[in-house]
Amino acid sequence: VGAQQEREVTLQEWQSKWETGKIGFHKERGHPLLQKYLDVLLNGRSGLRIFFPLCGKAVEMKWLADMGHTVVGVEVSEQALKEFFAEHSLPYCEEPVPEIAGAKKLQSTSGNIVLYCCSIYDLSSSIVGRFDGVWDRGALVAVNPRDRQRYVSLMITLMEKSSSYLLVTVSYDPNKHKGPPFYVPESEIKSLFG
């Protein structure tokens, strides 16, 4: 963990990964853990607002939208967001986000998928609202270690009181891999989220 603490991946590096196709973190078929724990996320509820932090072009966004949920995601790579809509043949419209300089909002014409192209740290509940559920498949493990508290603090402000948060992390020897994904020990997850 010590060796990773100082590691920093810039927004430009993330964009470069998309531009060069180095997106081994993307799952073409969706994540099996979301399917396995979907009941925990939904908790018997329908028509939820579900947030996808650092969404990329996650296929689960369409899957949940097709179930009747509203999906909101954020991603720094405009290419990833446009690929999502293209790969699912979803028409969308694009507009600026007045509160965030340079940000764009790409929204399906059906209105149930809204993807923000900007840094996650530019978002707030006044811009995107609050969510009934969060699917964090690769966000906490992707944010720079020194930004974890900032990230979690933001996520907490975006959650409704009855919100469900599904989090996927990875377990490995952090001295053998510089990340991302970064190793986040369970004790740190508990201290971050309380």
C-alpha positions in Angstrom: 0.0 0.0 0.0 2.9 2.3 0.8 4.3 2.1 -2.7 1.0 3.0 -4.2 0.2 6.0 -1.9 2.1 8.4 -4.0 1.0 7.1 -7.4 -1.1 9.5 -9.5 -2.8 8.8 -12.7 -3.9 12.0 -14.6 -7.1 12.6 -16.5 -5.0 12.7 -19.7 -3.6 9.2 -18.9 -7.2 7.9 -18.6 -8.2 9.5 -21.8 -5.1 8.0 -23.5 -6.1 4.6 -22.4 -9.4 5.0 -24.2 -7.7 6.5 -27.3 -5.2 3.6 -27.6 -7.7 0.9 -26.7 -5.9 -0.1 -23.5 -9.2 -0.7 -21.7 -8.7 -4.1 -20.1 -10.9 -2.9 -17.3 -14.0 -2.8 -19.6 -16.2 -5.9 -19.5 -18.0 -6.6 -22.8 -20.7 -8.8 -21.1 -21.2 -6.9 -17.9 -19.9 -7.8 -14.4 -21.1 -11.1 -12.9 -21.1 -9.6 -9.4 -23.8 -7.1 -10.4 -25.9 -9.9 -11.6 -25.3 -11.9 -8.5 -26.0 -9.0 -6.1 -28.6 -7.1 -8.1 -31.2 -7.9 -5.4 -29.0 -6.1 -2.8 -28.8 -3.0 -5.0 -32.5 -2.9 -5.9 -33.7 -4.1 -2.4 -37.2 -4.8 -3.9 -37.5 -1.3 -5.4 -38.2 -0.3 -9.0 -37.7 2.8 -10.9 -34.5 3.7 -9.1 -31.9 6.4 -9.9 -28.6 4.5 -10.2 -25.2 6.2 -10.3 -22.2 4.8 -12.2 -19.0 6.6 -11.1 -16.2 6.5 -13.7 -18.7 4.6 -15.9 -16.6 4.2 -19.1 -19.0 2.4 -21.5 -20.3 -0.1 -19.0 -22.9 -2.4 -20.6 -24.7 -2.6 -17.3 -26.0 0.9 -17.8 -28.2 -0.2 -20.7 -29.2 -3.4 -18.8 -30.5 -1.4 -15.8 -32.1 1.2 -17.9 -34.0 -1.5 -19.8 -35.3 -2.7 -16.4 -36.9 0.7 -15.9 -34.3 2.4 -13.9 -32.7 5.8 -14.6 -29.0 5.6 -15.0 -26.6 8.5 -14.5 -22.9 8.1 -15.1 -19.7 10.2 -15.2 -16.6 9.7 -17.3 -13.7 11.9 -18.3 -13.5 10.2 -21.8 -16.0 11.5 -24.3 -14.9 8.7 -26.6 -16.0 6.1 -24.1 -19.5 7.7 -23.7 -20.0 8.0 -27.5 -18.9 4.4 -27.9 -21.5 3.4 -25.3 -24.3 5.0 -27.3 -23.0 3.7 -30.6 -22.5 0.1 -29.5 -26.1 0.0 -28.1 -27.6 1.9 -31.1 -29.0 4.4 -28.7 -29.9 7.9 -30.1 -28.8 10.7 -27.8 -28.5 14.4 -27.5 -25.6 16.4 -26.3 -25.6 19.7 -24.4 -23.2 21.7 -22.2 -23.4 21.6 -18.4 -23.7 25.3 -17.5 -22.3 24.8 -13.9 -19.1 23.0 -15.1 -16.8 24.7 -17.6 -16.2 22.5 -20.6 -18.4 19.7 -19.4 -21.0 17.9 -21.6 -24.1 15.9 -20.8 -25.0 13.1 -23.2 -28.6 11.9 -22.7 -30.4 9.1 -24.4 -33.5 10.5 -26.3 -35.6 8.2 -24.1 -34.2 10.2 -21.1 -33.3 7.3 -18.9 -29.6 7.3 -19.4 -27.7 10.6 -18.7 -23.9 10.6 -18.9 -21.7 13.5 -17.8 -18.3 14.0 -19.5 -16.2 15.7 -16.9 -14.1 15.0 -13.8 -16.2 13.3 -11.1 -15.0 15.9 -8.7 -16.9 18.6 -10.7 -20.2 17.0 -9.9 -22.5 17.8 -6.9 -26.0 16.8 -5.9 -27.2 20.2 -7.0 -26.1 19.2 -10.6 -27.0 15.5 -10.7 -29.4 15.0 -7.8 -29.2 12.1 -5.4 -29.2 8.4 -6.1 -31.0 5.3 -4.7 -28.1 3.1 -5.7 -24.5 3.2 -6.7 -22.6 0.5 -8.8 -19.0 1.2 -8.1 -17.3 -1.5 -10.2 -14.0 0.1 -10.8 -14.1 3.7 -9.5 -12.8 3.5 -5.9 -9.9 1.3 -7.1 -9.2 3.7 -10.0 -9.1 7.0 -8.1 -5.7 8.1 -7.0 -5.0 6.8 -3.4 -4.6 10.4 -2.0 -8.0 11.3 -3.5 -10.0 8.4 -1.8 -11.4 10.5 1.1 -12.5 13.2 -1.4 -14.1 10.6 -3.6 -16.0 8.9 -0.8 -17.1 12.2 0.7 -18.6 13.1 -2.7 -20.3 9.7 -3.1 -21.9 10.1 0.3 -23.4 13.5 -0.6 -24.9 11.9 -3.8 -26.7 9.1 -1.9 -30.2 9.1 -0.6 -30.6 7.9 3.0 -32.0 4.5 1.8 -29.3 4.1 -0.9 -27.5 0.8 -1.7 -23.9 0.9 -2.6 -22.3 -2.0 -4.4 -18.5 -1.9 -4.4 -16.1 -4.1 -6.2 -12.4 -4.1 -5.2 -9.4 -6.2 -6.0 -7.1 -8.1 -3.6 -3.4 -8.5 -4.4 0.0 -7.7 -3.1 0.4 -3.9 -3.7 4.1 -4.2 -3.6 4.1 -6.2 -6.8 1.7 -3.9 -8.9 1.7 -0.1 -9.0 -1.9 0.2 -10.0 -4.5 1.0 -11.1 -6.5 -0.8 -10.1 -5.2 0.2 -6.6 -5.4 -2.1 -3.6 -7.9 -0.8 -1.0 -7.8 -2.9 2.1 -11.1 -3.7 3.8 -10.1 -1.8 6.9 -9.7 1.4 4.8 -13.1 0.8 3.1 -14.7 0.6 6.5 -12.9 3.8 7.7 -13.8 5.7 4.5 -17.5 4.8 4.4 -18.0 4.5 8.2 
